[in-house]
Amino acid sequence: MSTVSVSILAFHNADTIRACIESVLDLEHEGELDIHVREQGPDDEQSREIELAATSSSSPNAFTLERGENEGFARGHNRVIRKSRGEFVLLVNSDACLEPAYLREALPYFGDPRVGSVQGKLLAPIEDASRSPSIDTTGFLATRRRLFLPRGQGEKDHGQFDRPEEIFGVDGAVALYRRSALEDIAVPRALNPAELDNDGVEYLDETYFMYKCDLDLAWRLQLRGWRSMYAPSAVSYHDRTLKRGTARSPRELLRQRKVGPAFTRAFSFCNHRLTLIKNDRARQLLRDGARWLPAEAAAWTVAIGIEHLGSAVKRFARLARYARRKRAWIQARRDPSVDPYVHFVP
């Protein structure tokens, strides 16, 4: 039976990490579970919860604990992926919990050798058992405006996403990958800035630190011809910090955006555009210019003139040349027989 490697990053998640680890330990899988927990930065309360998860669970599974500095979502997971050994790799946010049958329901989709990643149905935590749960995401919805949205987020789950289907890509909160697909799209770390350790390869782009690196990975899988599938019976729960807003006017949207920390908006703004540099094609951007250009102009106006995200602009300017170097490597290896844009909706 197959070995599944699981990577969990903990960063000041004392209130959620124990439940997360216990849900992974209790996964139903006939093969081996190669579980890694990486604690990114010292946190005594969090450490106690991790120890309780290790000692209180009745599961026969165990996990390896590594402690280090906070190196971000991408670099932290990459560390685990490089040292793990599973045929499949499962990334789990520390604020997520999985149903015991998650792997049993998700792994059969890899029976198709072209499938590189699988997205389960990710629900918001159930606060009232008498009500239908809300959807957190069912994978990326790609649009021709170059917005990449969490499908169904905020909708009540009434079975509208109960059909297996191919999607653009999987959300990094709970993401299941075929290792050979990750190795196929891995980028040489030598293309990174000099201040980063550039030995070996990276799967998630380590210049991103956090936010949008799962989107970038999804697009690179598409460019190499790997399929992403949605498995509705593989259920997990995620208490997402940053949720898609329900604004109905520009003023409401700006008000909602100010709720989150400025650094999250800065990383998101910068990394979104780095992703376009690396993966998008000029021909398609021109085709979609009537939709994309107004949205992009508005995004820059808000970032500079209203939200004052000068740090994001400076970061983007510094990293853009490295993104162009990676673009040359990625585009030279793209599969010309596949068209990722078939997933882009108007």
SEDO-514898 format. One line per 2 residues: number of its first residue (from 0); their letters; for each residue x, y, z of C-alpha. Coordinates in Angstrom, 3 decimals, always signed. Each point is the difference from the previous one (the first is absolute). Layout:
REM SEDO-514898
NUM = a = X/Y/Z; ...;
//
This chain:
REM SEDO-514898
0 = ms = +0.000/+0.000/+0.000; +1.071/+3.586/-0.632;
2 = tv = +1.758/+2.208/+2.520; -1.472/+3.463/+0.565;
4 = sv = +2.258/+2.703/+1.406; -1.798/+2.704/+1.987;
6 = si = +1.436/+3.458/+0.678; -1.456/+2.216/+2.746;
8 = la = +1.467/+3.423/+0.776; -0.686/+1.518/+3.428;
10 = fh = +0.418/+3.721/+0.602; -1.704/+1.360/+3.134;
12 = na = -2.917/-2.409/-0.440; -0.413/-1.187/+3.566;
14 = dt = -3.798/+0.094/-0.268; -0.225/-2.237/-3.096;
16 = ir = +3.169/-2.064/-0.374; -0.961/-2.875/+2.299;
18 = ac = -3.303/-0.680/-1.771; +1.765/+0.234/-3.357;
20 = ie = +2.690/-2.528/+0.912; -2.481/-2.385/+1.591;
22 = sv = -2.173/+0.042/-3.121; +3.043/-0.920/-2.110;
24 = ld = +1.043/-2.761/+2.408; -3.512/-1.464/-0.287;
26 = le = -0.038/-0.122/-3.808; -1.157/-3.327/-1.425;
28 = he = +2.731/-1.262/-2.300; +1.157/-3.558/-0.607;
30 = ge = +3.484/+1.142/-0.944; +2.528/+1.954/+2.034;
32 = ld = -0.498/+3.561/+1.213; +3.279/+1.924/+0.042;
34 = ih = -1.059/+2.993/+2.149; +2.178/+3.065/+0.585;
36 = vr = -0.821/+2.944/+2.265; +2.250/+3.029/-0.310;
38 = eq = -0.247/+2.621/+2.744; +1.019/+3.319/-1.534;
40 = gp = +1.189/+2.158/+2.858; -0.105/-0.474/+3.792;
42 = dd = -3.426/-0.136/+1.663; -0.213/-1.766/+3.371;
44 = eq = -3.785/-0.369/+0.009; +0.003/-1.352/-3.532;
46 = sr = +2.780/-2.438/+0.904; -2.074/-1.352/+2.882;
48 = ei = -2.959/-0.562/-2.316; +2.206/-1.871/-2.459;
50 = el = +1.306/-2.218/+2.799; -3.566/-0.685/+1.163;
52 = aa = -0.956/-1.009/-3.526; +2.882/-2.465/-0.053;
54 = ts = -0.786/-1.573/+3.367; -3.795/+0.072/+0.204;
56 = ss = -0.906/-1.483/-3.383; -0.891/-3.708/-0.124;
58 = sp = +1.081/-0.142/-3.654; +2.796/-2.441/-0.912;
60 = na = +1.498/+2.727/-2.185; +2.729/+2.338/+1.175;
62 = ft = +1.624/+3.160/-1.296; +3.443/+1.539/-0.261;
64 = le = +0.400/+3.417/+1.621; +2.447/+2.598/-1.266;
66 = rg = +0.569/+3.416/+1.532; +1.467/+3.021/-1.745;
68 = en = -0.508/+3.629/-0.885; -3.010/+1.259/-1.921;
70 = eg = +1.039/-0.447/-3.614; -3.440/+0.529/-1.500;
72 = fa = -2.584/-2.288/-1.560; +1.960/-0.868/-3.141;
74 = rg = +3.438/-0.614/+1.449; -1.363/-1.803/+3.059;
76 = hn = -1.998/-2.479/-2.080; +2.860/-0.400/-2.473;
78 = rv = +2.278/-1.091/+2.845; -2.426/-2.742/+0.916;
80 = ir = -0.640/-1.091/-3.599; +3.718/-0.365/-0.681;
82 = ks = +0.594/-2.231/+3.015; -3.248/-2.017/-0.206;
84 = rg = -0.354/-3.248/-1.950; -3.668/-0.485/-0.904;
86 = ef = -1.325/-0.669/-3.470; -2.595/+2.662/+0.837;
88 = vl = +0.423/+3.253/+1.951; -2.746/+1.584/+2.102;
90 = lv = +0.412/+3.603/+1.170; -2.228/+0.904/+2.954;
92 = ns = -0.486/+3.417/+1.573; +0.217/-0.017/+3.775;
94 = da = -3.524/+1.477/+0.179; -1.502/-2.865/-2.024;
96 = cl = -1.470/-3.359/+1.064; -0.601/-2.998/-2.242;
98 = ep = -2.736/-2.599/+0.095; +1.461/-3.495/+0.639;
100 = ay = -1.002/-1.171/-3.498; +1.746/+2.884/-1.787;
102 = lr = +2.807/-2.035/-1.560; -2.218/-2.986/-0.685;
104 = ea = -2.285/+2.251/-2.057; +2.699/+2.111/-1.682;
106 = lp = +2.733/-2.464/-0.973; -2.052/-2.003/-2.570;
108 = yf = +0.011/+3.059/-2.297; +3.715/-0.599/-0.522;
110 = gd = -0.956/-3.191/-1.834; +0.188/+2.256/-3.046;
112 = pr = +3.776/+0.422/-0.509; -0.555/+3.505/-1.394;
114 = vg = -1.450/+1.285/+3.304; +2.593/+1.967/+1.947;
116 = sv = -2.122/+1.477/+2.795; -3.333/-0.544/+1.735;
118 = qg = -2.206/+2.532/+1.791; -2.554/-1.147/+2.555;
120 = kl = -3.082/+1.864/+1.191; +1.287/+2.507/+2.541;
122 = la = -2.678/+1.265/+2.370; -0.027/+2.715/+2.618;
124 = pi = -0.147/-1.313/+3.602; -3.513/-1.073/+0.975;
126 = ed = -1.224/+2.235/+2.800; -3.644/-1.083/-0.022;
128 = as = -0.730/-3.661/-0.804; -3.571/+0.880/-0.957;
130 = rs = +1.143/+2.162/-2.934; +1.665/-0.843/-3.278;
132 = ps = +3.759/+0.601/+0.103; +1.540/+2.764/-2.086;
134 = id = +2.505/-0.730/-2.731; +3.544/+1.246/+0.443;
136 = tt = +1.178/-1.084/-3.456; -0.324/-2.726/-2.605;
138 = gf = +3.132/+1.056/-1.879; +1.128/+2.957/-2.082;
140 = la = -2.430/+1.696/-2.373; +2.108/+1.734/-2.671;
142 = tr = -1.460/+3.031/-1.779; +1.034/+1.883/-3.115;
144 = rr = +0.393/+3.109/+2.176; +2.856/-1.938/+1.653;
146 = lf = -1.880/-0.301/+3.253; +0.412/-3.417/+1.591;
148 = lp = -2.835/-0.600/+2.400; -0.792/-2.733/+2.524;
150 = rg = -2.908/-1.802/-1.663; -3.158/+0.196/+2.035;
152 = qg = +1.499/+1.822/+2.967; -2.709/+1.263/+2.350;
154 = ek = -2.798/-2.014/-1.616; -2.034/-2.415/+2.096;
156 = dh = +0.782/-3.570/-0.965; -3.195/-1.372/-1.530;
158 = gq = +1.689/-2.529/-2.255; +0.676/+2.455/-2.846;
160 = fd = +3.660/-1.141/-0.025; -0.589/-3.726/+0.405;
162 = rp = +1.131/-0.965/-3.505; +3.619/-1.056/-0.647;
164 = ee = +1.542/+2.177/-2.680; +3.230/+1.364/-1.366;
166 = if = +1.049/+3.393/+1.387; +2.783/+2.522/-0.588;
168 = gv = +1.844/-0.861/+3.202; -0.104/-0.805/+3.707;
170 = dg = +0.009/+2.324/+2.987; +3.064/-0.255/+2.234;
172 = av = -1.964/-0.218/+3.254; -0.524/-3.741/-0.565;
174 = al = +1.788/-1.043/-3.184; +0.789/-3.519/-1.216;
176 = yr = +2.672/-0.442/-2.693; +1.647/-2.836/-1.885;
178 = rs = +3.690/+0.181/+0.812; +1.081/-0.691/-3.579;
180 = al = -2.088/+3.015/-1.088; +1.749/+2.201/+2.570;
182 = ed = +3.391/-1.217/-1.178; -1.036/+0.636/-3.596;
184 = ia = -0.785/+3.684/+0.585; +2.708/+0.712/+2.594;
186 = vp = +2.076/+3.078/-0.846; +3.780/+0.242/+0.637;
188 = ra = +0.634/+2.091/+3.077; +3.020/+1.478/-1.755;
190 = ln = -2.492/+2.335/-1.737; -0.817/+1.615/+3.367;
192 = pa = +1.499/+3.188/+1.456; +3.531/-0.408/+1.327;
194 = el = -1.095/+0.406/+3.633; -2.038/-3.207/-0.148;
196 = dn = +1.579/-3.418/+0.352; -0.022/-1.083/-3.645;
198 = dg = +1.065/-3.632/+0.103; -2.350/-2.591/-1.484;
200 = ve = -3.560/+0.747/-1.159; -3.135/+1.648/+1.331;
202 = yl = -3.587/-1.147/-0.439; -1.765/+3.026/+1.496;
204 = de = +1.719/+3.251/-0.969; +2.033/+1.049/+3.034;
206 = ty = +0.214/+3.650/-1.038; -3.730/+0.250/+0.741;
208 = fm = +0.385/-0.788/+3.728; -3.778/-0.250/+0.346;
210 = yk = -3.178/+0.422/-2.102; -0.536/-0.937/-3.660;
212 = cd = +2.724/-2.667/-0.098; -2.694/-2.694/-0.240;
214 = ld = -1.490/+1.854/-2.986; +3.402/+0.218/-1.669;
216 = la = +0.534/-3.732/+0.558; -3.431/-0.785/-1.444;
218 = wr = +0.782/+1.987/-3.156; +3.376/-1.692/-0.458;
220 = lq = -1.681/-3.398/+0.265; -2.427/+1.089/-2.702;
222 = lr = +2.837/+1.105/-2.284; +1.566/-3.454/+0.242;
224 = gw = -3.255/-1.768/-0.788; -0.865/-1.262/+3.492;
226 = rs = -3.707/-0.134/+0.848; -1.551/+1.208/+3.264;
228 = my = -3.130/-1.763/+1.216; -2.676/+0.942/+2.505;
230 = ap = -1.071/-2.827/+2.343; -3.213/+1.085/+1.801;
232 = sa = -0.097/-2.995/+2.351; +3.433/+0.869/+1.433;
234 = vs = -1.117/+2.439/+2.704; +2.031/+2.249/+2.263;
236 = yh = -0.582/+3.172/+2.019; +1.969/+3.232/-0.060;
238 = dr = -0.326/+3.090/+2.171; +1.340/+2.388/-2.637;
240 = tl = +1.452/+3.259/+1.289; -0.486/+1.939/-3.240;
242 = kr = -3.403/-0.625/-1.551; -1.382/+1.208/-3.289;
244 = gt = -2.153/+3.030/+0.656; -3.655/+0.536/-0.856;
246 = ar = +0.372/+3.622/-1.035; -2.538/+1.375/-2.472;
248 = sp = +1.716/+3.325/-0.644; +3.585/+1.312/-0.228;
250 = re = -0.428/+1.795/+3.335; -1.094/-3.205/+1.749;
252 = ll = +2.902/-1.867/-1.603; +2.560/+2.505/+1.293;
254 = rq = -1.545/-0.176/+3.467; +0.241/-3.785/+0.027;
256 = rk = +3.589/+0.006/-1.234; +1.069/+2.191/+2.920;
258 = vg = -1.101/-2.657/+2.476; +3.047/-2.186/-0.678;
260 = pa = +3.621/+0.929/+0.782; +1.770/+2.184/-2.548;
262 = ft = +2.820/-2.522/-0.461; -2.465/-2.611/-1.294;
264 = ra = -1.246/+2.404/-2.670; +3.595/+0.900/-0.872;
266 = fs = +1.108/-3.618/-0.500; -3.168/-0.821/-1.914;
268 = fc = +0.333/+3.004/-2.332; +3.660/-0.658/-0.781;
270 = nh = -0.205/-3.771/-0.385; -3.067/+0.109/-2.223;
272 = rl = +1.919/+2.019/-2.553; +3.119/-2.146/+0.290;
274 = tl = -2.231/-2.973/-0.810; -1.235/+1.707/-3.164;
276 = ik = +3.559/+0.783/-1.098; +1.056/-3.620/+0.427;
278 = nd = -2.982/-1.810/-1.464; -2.270/+2.176/-2.138;
280 = ra = +0.356/+0.531/-3.755; -0.064/+3.339/-1.808;
282 = rq = -2.393/-1.292/-2.669; -2.609/-0.966/+2.577;
284 = ll = +0.453/+3.215/+1.959; -0.644/+1.979/-3.179;
286 = rd = -3.074/-2.127/-0.717; -1.326/+0.719/+3.478;
288 = ga = +1.237/+3.599/+0.112; -3.489/+1.534/+0.122;
290 = rw = -0.641/-1.922/+3.215; +3.473/-0.100/+1.523;
292 = lp = +1.354/+3.521/-0.594; -2.751/+1.921/+1.884;
294 = ae = +0.232/-2.421/+2.941; +3.792/+0.244/+0.048;
296 = aa = -0.038/+3.803/-0.211; -2.460/+0.132/+2.887;
298 = aw = +2.164/-2.367/+2.068; +3.081/+2.191/-0.433;
300 = tv = -1.986/+3.157/+0.750; -1.334/-1.479/+3.237;
302 = ai = +3.367/-1.444/+1.037; +1.937/+3.229/-0.503;
304 = gi = -2.540/+2.774/+0.445; -2.304/-1.374/+2.692;
306 = eh = +1.629/-2.874/+1.883; +3.534/+1.450/-0.278;
308 = lg = +1.612/-3.365/-0.646; +3.334/+1.475/-0.946;
310 = sa = +1.795/-3.003/+1.479; -1.898/-2.301/-2.373;
312 = vk = +0.986/+2.059/-3.033; +3.664/+0.049/+1.073;
314 = rf = -0.059/-3.735/+0.646; -1.567/-0.610/-3.397;
316 = ar = +2.617/+2.146/-1.747; +2.804/-1.895/+1.771;
318 = la = -1.351/-3.488/-0.728; -1.329/+0.577/-3.525;
320 = ry = +3.340/-0.745/-1.650; +0.261/-3.312/+1.831;
322 = ar = -3.556/-0.788/-1.069; +1.008/+0.653/-3.611;
324 = rk = +2.950/-2.385/+0.376; -2.350/-2.658/+1.322;
326 = ra = -2.463/+0.766/-2.771; +2.604/-0.830/-2.640;
328 = wi = +0.634/-3.357/+1.676; -3.719/-0.777/+0.493;
330 = qa = -1.151/+1.027/-3.470; +2.807/-1.933/-1.688;
332 = rr = -1.393/-3.168/+1.598; -3.720/+0.608/-0.512;
334 = dp = -2.006/-2.673/-1.806; -1.202/+1.633/-3.261;
336 = sv = -2.827/-2.525/-0.322; -1.865/+1.275/+3.086;
338 = dp = -1.963/+3.224/+0.441; -0.350/+1.157/+3.628;
340 = yv = -2.313/+2.795/-1.165; -2.871/-2.387/-0.586;
342 = hf = -0.565/+0.357/+3.757; -0.230/+3.812/-0.123;
344 = vp = -3.596/+1.206/+0.215; -1.208/+3.442/-1.143;
//
